[in-house]
């Protein structure tokens, strides 16, 4: 629910939806295979690979005659990236197997067309995309095509036969997009900060300046950067109508009572004004485009469900979670994971968990 309200340009966000697919389908199920293995620790007999010089093919020479082989390169890369790539590879193979069973293919032309369509929605050319977006995600263009776009398209093709959209859903989406909307700002105190929210409530209710200050200093960085502003709220914009009901019960300039957002924390909403319905839009003319939007959103919502089912059926057994038996590599990887876990629990610098911010702007 709340993620929808934070989407400032949903079309642009949809263009990058492959990021979410990448995280879910190819990397987020990090320990699921290990859990399955713990439940059924039967290790298949090791297959005997045919003799081959593949791993010994030379990729470079030094001093004229000292070879560096594909095996050398492979071990070098595994030691540095193996732990973060095994789950990605396993899940990629699960998707490919399911698509093969369903006679689903994705062509290079489809991948290119999707990238071009995404770039149009993001209003940027390929060069800017590579320099800004891919660099930000530490991805090469090849990785983006093979590990984001292609699996995203494969999963969508697997899912889309299970998705149905009726007229009522299309009309609801049309109203959400083009009907009356409210401009609002929101402050969220993370779970555990309920007392802080209660202490601050009277102060921010009585003073716009105090509300604005608290909105800019709140823990959720995306909200803090926008001063608490969220996308205009329309009727039927979210599956959960809690925020919609609260928003449409407010007058301009009025602030709501504190309310809970499951999984997020305690929040408050302030109405800054109303946006009248766009009367230039006619349902029958917009019906097809709105249908595609609703269909696409339902497909994206089904992807995690289908992916989990595929993985449960595949029962992956990840026997070497770091990709190498090298004890030094394993020791360093485990130390790094332990340190990251400590940072996330304590909220110290470097943690991915933002520190709660209080009304005075101090941590």
C-alpha positions in Angstrom: 0.0 0.0 0.0 2.5 2.6 1.1 5.0 1.8 -1.7 2.3 2.8 -4.2 2.0 6.2 -2.5 5.7 6.8 -2.6 5.9 6.2 -6.4 6.5 9.6 -7.8 6.4 8.6 -11.4 5.0 5.2 -11.5 5.8 4.8 -15.2 9.4 5.4 -14.5 9.3 3.1 -11.5 7.6 0.4 -13.7 10.4 0.8 -16.2 12.8 -0.2 -13.4 10.6 -2.9 -12.1 13.2 -5.4 -13.3 15.3 -4.3 -10.4 12.6 -5.7 -8.1 12.4 -8.9 -10.2 16.1 -9.2 -10.0 16.1 -8.9 -6.3 13.3 -11.3 -5.8 13.6 -13.8 -8.6 17.4 -14.0 -8.8 18.8 -13.0 -5.5 16.4 -12.6 -2.6 15.8 -16.2 -1.9 19.3 -16.5 -0.4 18.8 -19.1 2.2 15.7 -20.9 0.9 17.7 -23.6 -0.8 19.7 -24.2 2.4 16.4 -24.5 4.3 15.1 -27.1 1.9 18.4 -29.0 2.2 18.1 -29.0 6.0 14.6 -30.5 5.6 15.7 -33.2 3.1 19.5 -33.5 3.3 19.9 -36.1 0.5 22.8 -35.2 -1.7 22.6 -36.5 -5.3 25.5 -38.5 -6.5 28.2 -36.4 -8.1 28.0 -36.5 -11.9 31.2 -37.5 -13.7 32.1 -34.8 -16.2 33.6 -35.9 -19.5 37.3 -35.0 -19.9 37.7 -31.6 -21.4 40.3 -28.9 -21.8 37.6 -26.2 -21.4 38.8 -25.0 -18.1 42.4 -25.0 -19.2 42.0 -22.8 -22.2 44.3 -19.8 -22.0 42.9 -16.4 -21.6 46.2 -14.5 -21.2 50.0 -15.0 -21.0 52.6 -13.3 -18.9 56.3 -13.3 -19.6 55.5 -14.6 -23.0 54.9 -18.3 -22.0 53.2 -18.4 -18.6 49.5 -19.1 -19.2 46.5 -17.7 -17.2 43.6 -20.1 -17.8 39.9 -19.9 -17.7 40.1 -22.0 -14.5 42.4 -19.4 -13.0 40.0 -16.6 -14.0 37.0 -18.6 -12.7 38.5 -19.2 -9.3 39.6 -15.6 -9.1 36.1 -14.4 -9.7 34.4 -17.0 -7.5 36.5 -16.0 -4.5 35.4 -12.4 -5.0 31.8 -12.7 -6.1 30.8 -16.3 -5.7 28.8 -15.8 -2.5 26.6 -13.1 -4.0 26.2 -14.9 -7.3 25.3 -18.5 -6.5 21.7 -17.8 -5.6 21.3 -15.6 -8.7 22.6 -18.5 -10.9 20.4 -21.1 -9.2 17.3 -19.1 -9.5 18.1 -18.2 -13.1 18.3 -21.9 -13.9 15.0 -22.5 -12.1 13.3 -19.9 -14.3 14.9 -21.2 -17.5 13.8 -24.8 -16.7 10.2 -23.7 -16.1 10.2 -21.7 -19.3 11.6 -24.6 -21.2 8.8 -26.9 -19.8 6.2 -24.3 -20.9 7.8 -23.7 -24.3 8.4 -20.1 -23.4 11.3 -18.2 -25.0 12.6 -14.7 -24.9 14.5 -13.4 -27.9 17.3 -10.8 -28.1 14.9 -8.6 -30.0 12.4 -8.7 -27.2 15.1 -7.8 -24.7 16.2 -4.8 -26.8 12.6 -3.7 -27.3 12.0 -3.8 -23.6 15.1 -1.8 -22.9 14.1 0.8 -25.5 10.6 1.0 -24.0 12.0 1.5 -20.5 14.3 4.2 -21.7 11.4 6.1 -23.3 9.5 5.9 -20.0 12.6 7.0 -18.1 13.1 9.8 -20.7 16.8 9.1 -21.0 19.0 7.8 -23.7 21.1 4.6 -23.5 24.4 6.5 -22.7 22.8 8.3 -19.7 21.2 5.0 -18.5 24.5 3.2 -18.5 26.3 6.1 -16.8 23.7 6.8 -14.1 21.4 3.9 -13.6 23.7 0.9 -14.3 26.6 2.5 -12.4 24.3 3.1 -9.4 23.4 -0.6 -9.4 26.9 -1.7 -10.2 25.8 -3.5 -13.3 27.2 -3.9 -16.8 24.9 -3.6 -19.8 25.3 -7.3 -20.4 24.3 -8.1 -16.8 21.2 -5.8 -17.1 20.1 -7.6 -20.2 20.8 -11.2 -19.0 20.1 -10.9 -15.2 17.3 -8.3 -15.1 15.4 -7.8 -18.4 15.5 -11.4 -19.7 14.4 -13.1 -16.4 11.8 -10.4 -16.0 10.3 -11.2 -19.4 10.5 -14.9 -18.8 8.6 -14.6 -15.5 6.0 -12.3 -17.0 5.3 -14.8 -19.7 5.0 -17.5 -17.2 2.6 -15.5 -15.1 0.4 -13.7 -17.6 -1.8 -16.7 -18.5 -2.9 -16.7 -14.8 -3.9 -13.1 -14.7 -7.4 -11.8 -15.4 -8.7 -8.2 -15.3 -12.4 -7.4 -15.3 -14.1 -4.1 -16.2 -14.7 -3.2 -12.5 -10.9 -3.2 -11.9 -10.3 -1.1 -15.0 -12.9 1.5 -13.9 -11.5 1.6 -10.4 -8.0 2.3 -11.9 -9.4 4.9 -14.2 -10.9 6.7 -11.3 -7.7 6.5 -9.3 -5.7 7.9 -12.2 -8.0 10.7 -13.4 -10.6 11.3 -10.6 -10.3 13.8 -7.8 -7.1 13.5 -5.8 -5.6 14.9 -2.6 -2.2 16.5 -2.1 -0.8 15.2 1.2 2.3 14.9 3.3 3.1 12.1 5.6 5.4 11.4 8.5 6.2 7.8 9.6 7.9 6.9 12.8 9.3 3.3 12.5 8.1 0.5 14.6 9.3 1.0 18.1 9.1 4.8 17.9 5.5 5.1 19.0 6.3 7.0 22.1 8.3 9.6 20.1 5.3 10.0 17.8 3.0 10.6 20.7 5.3 13.2 22.2 5.7 15.1 19.0 2.0 14.9 17.9 0.7 18.1 19.6 3.7 20.1 18.5 3.4 19.3 14.8 -0.4 19.6 14.9 -0.3 23.1 16.2 2.6 24.4 14.0 3.1 24.0 10.2 6.7 24.9 10.7 7.1 22.1 13.3 5.3 19.6 10.9 7.5 20.6 8.0 10.7 20.3 10.1 9.6 16.8 11.4 8.7 15.7 7.8 12.2 16.6 6.6 13.9 14.9 9.5 12.0 11.6 9.5 13.6 8.2 9.2 12.4 7.1 5.8 14.9 8.9 3.5 12.6 9.0 0.5 9.9 10.8 2.5 12.4 13.1 4.2 13.9 14.2 0.9 10.4 15.2 -0.4 9.5 16.9 2.9 6.9 14.2 3.5 5.1 14.7 0.1 3.6 11.6 -1.4 1.9 11.0 -4.7 -1.6 12.6 -4.9 -4.1 10.1 -3.4 -7.0 9.1 -5.6 -10.0 6.9 -4.9 -9.1 3.3 -5.3 -5.4 4.0 -5.8 -4.3 1.2 -3.4 -5.5 -2.2 -2.5 -5.7 -1.2 1.2 -8.0 1.7 1.6 -6.8 2.8 5.0 -4.8 5.9 3.9 -7.4 6.8 1.3 -10.1 6.8 3.9 -8.1 8.9 6.3 -7.0 11.4 3.5 -10.5 12.0 2.2 -11.8 12.6 5.7 -9.5 15.6 6.1 -10.1 19.2 5.2 -7.4 21.3 3.5 -4.7 22.1 6.1 -6.0 19.5 8.6 -3.9 16.8 10.1 -5.0 13.2 10.9 -4.8 11.4 14.2 -1.8 9.0 14.5 -2.5 5.6 12.8 -0.6 2.4 12.3 0.8 1.2 8.9 1.4 -2.6 9.2 5.1 -3.4 8.8 6.1 0.3 8.7 5.2 2.0 12.0 3.0 4.8 13.2 2.1 7.6 10.8 0.3 10.9 10.5 -1.1 12.5 7.3 -1.7 16.2 6.5 -3.9 17.4 3.6 -2.4 20.3 1.6 -5.2 20.6 -1.0 -7.4 19.0 -3.6 -6.8 18.3 -7.3 -10.1 18.3 -9.3 -10.8 15.4 -11.6 -9.4 15.5 -15.1 -12.6 15.9 -17.1 -10.7 15.7 -20.4 -10.3 12.0 -19.9 -13.1 9.7 -21.1 -13.3 6.1 -19.9 -14.0 4.5 -23.2 -11.0 6.3 -24.8 -8.7 5.4 -22.0 -10.0 2.0 -21.3 -7.4 0.1 -23.3 -4.3 1.9 -21.9 -5.7 1.6 -18.4 -6.3 -2.1 -18.9 -2.7 -2.6 -19.8 -1.6 -0.8 -16.7 -3.8 -2.9 -14.4 -2.8 -6.1 -16.2 0.9 -5.2 -15.8 0.6 -4.4 -12.1 -1.2 -7.7 -11.5 1.5 -9.6 -13.4 4.2 -8.0 -11.2 2.2 -8.9 -8.1 2.0 -12.6 -9.2 5.7 -12.9 -10.0 6.8 -13.5 -6.4 4.0 -16.1 -5.9 5.0 -18.0 -9.0 8.7 -17.8 -8.3 8.3 -19.2 -4.8 6.2 -22.1 -6.2 8.9 -22.8 -8.8 11.6 -22.8 -6.2 9.6 -25.1 -3.9 9.2 -27.5 -6.8 12.9 -27.3 -7.8 14.2 -28.0 -4.2 17.6 -26.4 -4.8 20.4 -27.8 -2.8 23.1 -25.2 -2.4 26.1 -27.3 -1.3 28.8 -24.7 -1.5 27.3 -21.4 -0.6 30.5 -19.5 -1.2 31.3 -21.2 -4.5 34.7 -22.4 -3.3 36.2 -24.7 -0.6 38.9 -22.1 0.1 38.8 -21.6 3.8 40.1 -18.1 3.7 37.4 -17.0 1.3 34.7 -18.6 3.5 36.2 -17.1 6.7 36.2 -13.6 5.2 32.7 -13.9 3.8 31.3 -15.1 7.1 33.0 -12.2 8.9 31.6 -9.7 6.5 28.1 -11.1 6.9 28.4 -10.9 10.7 29.6 -7.3 10.6 26.8 -6.3 8.2 24.2 -8.0 10.5 25.6 -6.1 13.5 25.4 -2.8 11.7 21.8 -3.4 10.7 20.8 -4.2 14.3 22.6 -1.2 15.9 22.0 1.4 13.1 25.7 2.4 13.2 27.2 4.3 10.2 27.3 2.0 7.1 24.0 0.3 8.1 21.2 0.0 5.5 18.7 0.7 8.3 18.1 4.5 8.7 18.3 5.9 12.2 15.1 7.4 13.6 15.0 11.2 13.5 13.5 13.3 16.3 11.7 16.6 16.1 14.8 18.6 17.0 16.7 17.1 14.0 19.1 15.3 16.3 19.7 11.6 16.2 
